[in-house]
Amino acid sequence: MPTVEMTRHLYRYFPQLENRKIEVTAGSVAEVLEAVNAIAPGFTDYILDEHGTLRRHVNLSINDTVVIDKKTLSDRVQDDGTVYIFQALSGG
């Protein structure tokens, strides 16, 4: 089963995810995020915009590869994969 890891600041909003191994069923990135949302309702509202697209200041990677499809989130996550969720740094 794939695992999901995220930056620590997200636990402030979703404490039910803290200190646990987050394992979900393999599938598309969209399906993985929905599985996390089932554990922590509201999670996808924080990660995705009103169109279901990855928010501008959020990045996702599968293992060492940044997710390419940020609109439909169709990139596939394999059984042994890890999805990393982190906020993009911006500003100057």
N, C-alpha and C positions, 0 to 999 in steps of 0.2 A: 504494500500500500504506500502511496506517496505520502510524504510529510510536508507540513507547511511551517515555515519559520518566519518571524517578523521582527521588526525593530521594537525595542522595549517600550517606546512611547505609546504604541497601540494598546498595550495592556492596561493603560490608564482608562481607556474607553471600553475595553473588553476584558475585565479581570477574570472572567471564567475561562479564558484561554491561557492565562499565566500558569507557569509551573506544570505544564502538561505537554505530552507529546501529541501533536495534532496530526492525526492520520486520517486520510480520506480515500475514497475510491478513485482510481485512475480514470482519466478522461480529459476533457478540454479544460483550459484554465477557467473558463466560465463555470463549468461543473464543479471544479475544485473550490472556487470561491462560494458557490451556493452551498456546498457541503459545510464549509466553515460558518457560513451564515446560519445554518441549521443549529450549530452548536452555540453561536453567539449572535442572536437576532440583531439586525441593524449593521452588521459588519460590512455587507456589500454596499449599504448606503454611504458608508465612510470611504470606501475604496473606489466605487463607481459613481459616475454622474447620473443625472436623470435620464440619460439615453442608454445607460448600461455600458458606457465606455469608460475605460480606465481614467481616473481623474488626472489632471495635468501634472500634479506634484507627487504622484505615486508611481513607483516603478516595480515591476515584477521580473523575476528571472526564474528559469527552470534550470537547476544546477548552476552551471556557469554561463548560461546563455540568456540574454535579455529577451523578454517576450516581444515578438515582432508585431503581432496583431493586437493592437491596443483598443480596437473598436469592437470586434466580435469575440475576442479572447478565445480564438479557435486553436491556438497552439496546444499540442497534446502533451500531457504529463504521463510519463511511464510509471509502472508500479514501483520502481526503485528511485523515482525522481524526488527532488525537493523543490518546492516552490518557495521562493524568498520574496517577501513583501517589504518594501522600504520606501520612505519618503525621499523624493528627489530634492537635492539641494539647489536652491536658486537664489538669485539676488546678486548684489555686487558689493 
